């Protein structure tokens, strides 16, 4: 199994695009606890991983680490990535002494390998990150996720289908299954789709489950 060489220095590299979005999220974490922040893991994640054998997991847009900490407590080796240093600092501060700690990395989820995030990962979760990524950066996101996952890896993406106008000003495009299939289809199969209770008035919260196919050219595989 490959080891993670993720930088854990707390310094964010330049983020391609999304500068306004990054400023918004950084301000939100500085101003207090954002309404999307949670103390515990997302209920869907708890049911999704309950019976799975722990391995290596990657949490994209990990925020303050609720989901990453939950996975670590279940025996997973977890790397969490977020472009808001304030969120990562809070995630580290919330870590309880003597409990398994995720590795947290500040940086752009569309540049995983340049951050030192290396696979293979058997599980990737994204709760509320992809839906906020601008269209021009989504292909890079898909490429990076494919590069760090092994054959058979599970990818769970959850987000709001139709973001409000204010979010769209920041580049958010929502979560559309057809968009995900188009961008991830060369490496992943969509095997599950469901709607869940959303956040506030944004009721249509979509969960997509994709599974990584083996590459024809001898790319990432379950053997690492």
C-alpha positions as YAML, in Angstrom:
chain: A
units: angstrom
residues:
- id: 1
  name: UNK
  ca: [0.00, 0.00, 0.00]
- id: 2
  name: UNK
  ca: [1.32, 3.41, -0.98]
- id: 3
  name: UNK
  ca: [1.99, 5.96, 1.71]
- id: 4
  name: UNK
  ca: [0.55, 9.46, 1.76]
- id: 5
  name: UNK
  ca: [3.05, 12.25, 1.25]
- id: 6
  name: UNK
  ca: [0.50, 15.02, 1.63]
- id: 7
  name: UNK
  ca: [1.86, 18.32, 2.80]
- id: 8
  name: UNK
  ca: [0.49, 19.08, 6.25]
- id: 9
  name: UNK
  ca: [2.08, 22.50, 6.67]
- id: 10
  name: UNK
  ca: [-1.07, 24.60, 6.87]
- id: 11
  name: UNK
  ca: [-0.12, 26.83, 3.93]
- id: 12
  name: UNK
  ca: [-2.31, 27.00, 0.85]
- id: 13
  name: UNK
  ca: [-0.79, 27.18, -2.63]
- id: 14
  name: UNK
  ca: [-2.35, 29.46, -5.19]
- id: 15
  name: UNK
  ca: [-5.79, 28.23, -6.16]
- id: 16
  name: UNK
  ca: [-6.59, 28.26, -9.87]
- id: 17
  name: UNK
  ca: [-9.81, 30.21, -10.28]
- id: 18
  name: UNK
  ca: [-12.42, 30.44, -7.57]
- id: 19
  name: UNK
  ca: [-10.64, 33.33, -5.82]
- id: 20
  name: UNK
  ca: [-13.93, 34.97, -4.89]
- id: 21
  name: UNK
  ca: [-15.29, 31.67, -3.60]
- id: 22
  name: UNK
  ca: [-12.21, 31.08, -1.47]
- id: 23
  name: UNK
  ca: [-12.50, 34.59, -0.01]
- id: 24
  name: UNK
  ca: [-16.17, 33.94, 0.79]
- id: 25
  name: UNK
  ca: [-15.49, 30.67, 2.60]
- id: 26
  name: UNK
  ca: [-12.54, 32.07, 4.50]
- id: 27
  name: UNK
  ca: [-14.65, 35.00, 5.68]
- id: 28
  name: UNK
  ca: [-17.48, 32.64, 6.67]
- id: 29
  name: UNK
  ca: [-15.17, 30.58, 8.90]
- id: 30
  name: UNK
  ca: [-13.58, 33.69, 10.40]
- id: 31
  name: UNK
  ca: [-16.98, 35.20, 11.21]
- id: 32
  name: UNK
  ca: [-18.10, 32.22, 13.26]
- id: 33
  name: UNK
  ca: [-19.59, 28.84, 12.59]
- id: 34
  name: UNK
  ca: [-21.03, 28.64, 9.05]
- id: 35
  name: UNK
  ca: [-24.51, 27.15, 8.82]
- id: 36
  name: UNK
  ca: [-23.19, 24.24, 6.73]
- id: 37
  name: UNK
  ca: [-20.65, 23.27, 9.38]
- id: 38
  name: UNK
  ca: [-21.50, 20.18, 11.41]
- id: 39
  name: UNK
  ca: [-20.18, 18.74, 14.64]
- id: 40
  name: UNK
  ca: [-20.88, 15.16, 13.60]
- id: 41
  name: UNK
  ca: [-20.66, 13.17, 10.38]
- id: 42
  name: UNK
  ca: [-23.29, 13.39, 7.68]
- id: 43
  name: UNK
  ca: [-25.94, 10.72, 8.36]
- id: 44
  name: UNK
  ca: [-25.62, 9.35, 4.84]
- id: 45
  name: UNK
  ca: [-21.90, 8.78, 5.36]
- id: 46
  name: UNK
  ca: [-22.51, 6.81, 8.53]
- id: 47
  name: UNK
  ca: [-24.79, 4.38, 6.70]
- id: 48
  name: UNK
  ca: [-22.57, 4.21, 3.63]
- id: 49
  name: UNK
  ca: [-19.40, 3.09, 5.40]
- id: 50
  name: UNK
  ca: [-20.90, 1.18, 8.30]
- id: 51
  name: UNK
  ca: [-20.16, -2.31, 6.97]
- id: 52
  name: UNK
  ca: [-17.05, -1.51, 4.92]
- id: 53
  name: UNK
  ca: [-13.57, -2.72, 5.72]
- id: 54
  name: UNK
  ca: [-11.45, 0.35, 6.57]
- id: 55
  name: UNK
  ca: [-8.71, 1.35, 4.16]
- id: 56
  name: UNK
  ca: [-7.48, 4.70, 2.88]
- id: 57
  name: UNK
  ca: [-10.01, 7.50, 2.51]
- id: 58
  name: UNK
  ca: [-9.91, 10.98, 1.01]
- id: 59
  name: UNK
  ca: [-12.31, 13.73, 2.10]
- id: 60
  name: UNK
  ca: [-12.52, 16.53, -0.47]
- id: 61
  name: UNK
  ca: [-13.75, 19.86, 0.87]
- id: 62
  name: UNK
  ca: [-13.42, 18.45, 4.38]
- id: 63
  name: UNK
  ca: [-14.24, 21.71, 6.17]
- id: 64
  name: UNK
  ca: [-13.76, 21.39, 9.93]
- id: 65
  name: UNK
  ca: [-13.29, 17.64, 9.73]
- id: 66
  name: UNK
  ca: [-16.52, 16.10, 11.02]
- id: 67
  name: UNK
  ca: [-16.63, 13.42, 8.34]
- id: 68
  name: UNK
  ca: [-12.86, 12.88, 8.26]
- id: 69
  name: UNK
  ca: [-12.74, 12.43, 12.04]
- id: 70
  name: UNK
  ca: [-15.61, 9.97, 11.91]
- id: 71
  name: UNK
  ca: [-13.83, 7.87, 9.29]
- id: 72
  name: UNK
  ca: [-10.58, 7.94, 11.26]
- id: 73
  name: UNK
  ca: [-12.41, 6.73, 14.36]
- id: 74
  name: UNK
  ca: [-13.73, 3.81, 12.29]
- id: 75
  name: UNK
  ca: [-10.17, 2.75, 11.44]
- id: 76
  name: UNK
  ca: [-9.70, 4.51, 8.10]
- id: 77
  name: UNK
  ca: [-6.45, 6.27, 7.21]
- id: 78
  name: UNK
  ca: [-7.86, 9.64, 6.19]
- id: 79
  name: UNK
  ca: [-6.60, 12.65, 4.27]
- id: 80
  name: UNK
  ca: [-8.82, 15.73, 4.31]
- id: 81
  name: UNK
  ca: [-8.35, 18.61, 1.87]
- id: 82
  name: UNK
  ca: [-9.89, 22.08, 2.01]
- id: 83
  name: UNK
  ca: [-8.84, 25.43, 0.56]
- id: 84
  name: UNK
  ca: [-9.85, 27.41, 3.66]
- id: 85
  name: UNK
  ca: [-7.00, 27.49, 6.22]
- id: 86
  name: UNK
  ca: [-9.47, 28.58, 8.88]
- id: 87
  name: UNK
  ca: [-11.49, 25.40, 8.39]
- id: 88
  name: UNK
  ca: [-8.40, 23.20, 8.57]
- id: 89
  name: UNK
  ca: [-7.16, 24.98, 11.68]
- id: 90
  name: UNK
  ca: [-10.52, 24.35, 13.35]
- id: 91
  name: UNK
  ca: [-10.45, 20.69, 12.26]
- id: 92
  name: UNK
  ca: [-7.10, 20.23, 13.94]
- id: 93
  name: UNK
  ca: [-8.27, 22.08, 17.05]
- id: 94
  name: UNK
  ca: [-11.30, 19.80, 17.36]
- id: 95
  name: UNK
  ca: [-9.18, 16.67, 17.30]
- id: 96
  name: UNK
  ca: [-9.48, 14.88, 20.62]
- id: 97
  name: UNK
  ca: [-6.24, 13.76, 22.27]
- id: 98
  name: UNK
  ca: [-5.62, 10.05, 21.97]
- id: 99
  name: UNK
  ca: [-8.00, 9.56, 19.02]
- id: 100
  name: UNK
  ca: [-6.94, 8.66, 15.44]
- id: 101
  name: UNK
  ca: [-6.17, 11.87, 13.59]
- id: 102
  name: UNK
  ca: [-6.70, 12.52, 9.88]
- id: 103
  name: UNK
  ca: [-3.99, 14.22, 7.88]
- id: 104
  name: UNK
  ca: [-5.26, 17.66, 6.91]
- id: 105
  name: UNK
  ca: [-4.03, 19.56, 3.86]
- id: 106
  name: UNK
  ca: [-4.81, 23.15, 2.87]
- id: 107
  name: UNK
  ca: [-5.13, 23.47, -0.87]
- id: 108
  name: UNK
  ca: [-7.06, 23.15, -4.09]
- id: 109
  name: UNK
  ca: [-8.93, 19.86, -4.64]
- id: 110
  name: UNK
  ca: [-8.27, 20.20, -8.38]
- id: 111
  name: UNK
  ca: [-4.51, 19.96, -7.74]
- id: 112
  name: UNK
  ca: [-4.25, 16.95, -5.43]
- id: 113
  name: UNK
  ca: [-0.99, 15.53, -6.72]
- id: 114
  name: UNK
  ca: [0.75, 18.90, -6.61]
- id: 115
  name: UNK
  ca: [-0.29, 19.08, -2.95]
- id: 116
  name: UNK
  ca: [1.44, 15.76, -2.30]
- id: 117
  name: UNK
  ca: [-1.83, 13.82, -1.96]
- id: 118
  name: UNK
  ca: [-1.01, 10.40, -3.37]
- id: 119
  name: UNK
  ca: [-3.08, 7.25, -3.68]
- id: 120
  name: UNK
  ca: [-4.29, 4.75, -3.95]
- id: 121
  name: UNK
  ca: [-7.45, 5.52, -1.99]
- id: 122
  name: UNK
  ca: [-10.28, 3.02, -1.63]
- id: 123
  name: UNK
  ca: [-12.84, 5.66, -0.64]
- id: 124
  name: UNK
  ca: [-13.36, 9.29, -1.66]
- id: 125
  name: UNK
  ca: [-16.10, 11.44, -0.19]
- id: 126
  name: UNK
  ca: [-17.25, 14.89, -1.21]
- id: 127
  name: UNK
  ca: [-20.05, 16.41, 0.84]
- id: 128
  name: UNK
  ca: [-20.75, 19.88, -0.47]
- id: 129
  name: UNK
  ca: [-17.56, 20.56, -2.43]
- id: 130
  name: UNK
  ca: [-18.09, 19.58, -6.07]
- id: 131
  name: UNK
  ca: [-21.42, 21.39, -6.27]
- id: 132
  name: UNK
  ca: [-19.58, 24.65, -5.62]
- id: 133
  name: UNK
  ca: [-16.76, 24.15, -8.12]
- id: 134
  name: UNK
  ca: [-16.88, 26.30, -11.25]
- id: 135
  name: UNK
  ca: [-17.46, 24.51, -14.55]
- id: 136
  name: UNK
  ca: [-13.99, 25.35, -15.85]
- id: 137
  name: UNK
  ca: [-12.30, 23.50, -12.97]
- id: 138
  name: UNK
  ca: [-14.42, 20.35, -12.87]
- id: 139
  name: UNK
  ca: [-12.47, 18.36, -15.46]
- id: 140
  name: UNK
  ca: [-9.30, 18.91, -13.44]
- id: 141
  name: UNK
  ca: [-11.13, 17.70, -10.33]
- id: 142
  name: UNK
  ca: [-12.22, 14.51, -12.10]
- id: 143
  name: UNK
  ca: [-8.72, 13.90, -13.45]
- id: 144
  name: UNK
  ca: [-7.14, 14.26, -10.03]
- id: 145
  name: UNK
  ca: [-9.66, 11.97, -8.34]
- id: 146
  name: UNK
  ca: [-9.12, 9.30, -10.99]
- id: 147
  name: UNK
  ca: [-5.35, 9.59, -10.54]
- id: 148
  name: UNK
  ca: [-5.41, 8.85, -6.81]
- id: 149
  name: UNK
  ca: [-8.03, 6.09, -6.66]
- id: 150
  name: UNK
  ca: [-7.61, 2.35, -7.18]
- id: 151
  name: UNK
  ca: [-9.81, 0.02, -9.19]
- id: 152
  name: UNK
  ca: [-12.99, -0.66, -7.25]
- id: 153
  name: UNK
  ca: [-12.71, 2.53, -5.18]
- id: 154
  name: UNK
  ca: [-15.97, 4.15, -4.10]
- id: 155
  name: UNK
  ca: [-16.59, 7.82, -4.81]
- id: 156
  name: UNK
  ca: [-19.51, 9.48, -3.02]
- id: 157
  name: UNK
  ca: [-20.49, 13.00, -4.09]
- id: 158
  name: UNK
  ca: [-23.27, 14.81, -2.26]
- id: 159
  name: UNK
  ca: [-24.48, 18.30, -2.94]
- id: 160
  name: UNK
  ca: [-27.28, 20.69, -3.83]
- id: 161
  name: UNK
  ca: [-28.72, 20.18, -7.29]
- id: 162
  name: UNK
  ca: [-29.65, 23.82, -7.88]
- id: 163
  name: UNK
  ca: [-27.64, 26.38, -5.87]
- id: 164
  name: UNK
  ca: [-29.23, 29.76, -5.15]
- id: 165
  name: UNK
  ca: [-28.30, 32.78, -7.26]
- id: 166
  name: UNK
  ca: [-25.86, 34.10, -4.67]
- id: 167
  name: UNK
  ca: [-23.87, 30.86, -4.82]
- id: 168
  name: UNK
  ca: [-23.83, 30.97, -8.61]
- id: 169
  name: UNK
  ca: [-22.16, 34.37, -8.44]
- id: 170
  name: UNK
  ca: [-19.27, 32.55, -6.75]
- id: 171
  name: UNK
  ca: [-19.10, 30.00, -9.58]
- id: 172
  name: UNK
  ca: [-21.23, 27.23, -8.06]
- id: 173
  name: UNK
  ca: [-22.97, 25.08, -10.65]
- id: 174
  name: UNK
  ca: [-24.71, 22.50, -8.51]
- id: 175
  name: UNK
  ca: [-24.71, 18.73, -8.71]
- id: 176
  name: UNK
  ca: [-26.14, 17.28, -11.93]
- id: 177
  name: UNK
  ca: [-25.78, 13.52, -12.53]
- id: 178
  name: UNK
  ca: [-25.39, 14.06, -16.29]
- id: 179
  name: UNK
  ca: [-22.50, 16.46, -15.68]
- id: 180
  name: UNK
  ca: [-20.81, 13.98, -13.35]
- id: 181
  name: UNK
  ca: [-21.20, 11.12, -15.83]
- id: 182
  name: UNK
  ca: [-19.73, 13.25, -18.62]
- id: 183
  name: UNK
  ca: [-16.70, 14.30, -16.60]
- id: 184
  name: UNK
  ca: [-16.03, 11.08, -14.67]
- id: 185
  name: UNK
  ca: [-17.30, 8.52, -17.19]
- id: 186
  name: UNK
  ca: [-13.93, 7.59, -18.64]
- id: 187
  name: UNK
  ca: [-12.83, 6.17, -15.28]
- id: 188
  name: UNK
  ca: [-15.94, 5.71, -13.12]
- id: 189
  name: UNK
  ca: [-19.34, 4.06, -13.37]
- id: 190
  name: UNK
  ca: [-22.36, 5.67, -11.72]
- id: 191
  name: UNK
  ca: [-23.93, 2.86, -9.67]
- id: 192
  name: UNK
  ca: [-26.26, 4.73, -7.32]
- id: 193
  name: UNK
  ca: [-28.25, 7.94, -7.07]
- id: 194
  name: UNK
  ca: [-30.65, 9.23, -4.44]
- id: 195
  name: UNK
  ca: [-32.08, 12.41, -3.03]
- id: 196
  name: UNK
  ca: [-31.78, 13.36, 0.62]
- id: 197
  name: UNK
  ca: [-32.97, 16.08, 2.93]
- id: 198
  name: UNK
  ca: [-31.21, 19.29, 2.00]
- id: 199
  name: UNK
  ca: [-29.93, 22.29, 3.92]
- id: 200
  name: UNK
  ca: [-32.53, 24.89, 4.84]
- id: 201
  name: UNK
  ca: [-34.64, 25.88, 1.87]
- id: 202
  name: UNK
  ca: [-32.37, 24.05, -0.55]
- id: 203
  name: UNK
  ca: [-34.29, 20.83, -0.34]
- id: 204
  name: UNK
  ca: [-32.92, 18.89, -3.29]
- id: 205
  name: UNK
  ca: [-29.72, 17.36, -1.97]
- id: 206
  name: UNK
  ca: [-28.37, 14.65, -4.28]
- id: 207
  name: UNK
  ca: [-26.06, 11.76, -3.41]
- id: 208
  name: UNK
  ca: [-24.17, 10.01, -6.22]
- id: 209
  name: UNK
  ca: [-22.19, 6.79, -5.84]
- id: 210
  name: UNK
  ca: [-19.53, 6.01, -8.43]
- id: 211
  name: UNK
  ca: [-17.10, 3.10, -8.62]
- id: 212
  name: UNK
  ca: [-13.62, 3.30, -10.17]
- id: 213
  name: UNK
  ca: [-12.97, 1.02, -13.14]
- id: 214
  name: UNK
  ca: [-9.60, -0.59, -13.78]
- id: 215
  name: UNK
  ca: [-7.56, 1.29, -16.37]
- id: 216
  name: UNK
  ca: [-6.87, -0.42, -19.65]
- id: 217
  name: UNK
  ca: [-3.31, 0.96, -19.66]
- id: 218
  name: UNK
  ca: [-2.26, -0.46, -16.31]
- id: 219
  name: UNK
  ca: [-3.17, 2.61, -14.25]
- id: 220
  name: UNK
  ca: [-4.22, 2.58, -10.60]
- id: 221
  name: UNK
  ca: [-5.37, -0.80, -9.38]
- id: 222
  name: UNK
  ca: [-6.32, -2.48, -6.17]
- id: 223
  name: UNK
  ca: [-2.81, -3.71, -5.64]
- id: 224
  name: UNK
  ca: [-1.38, -0.21, -5.30]
...
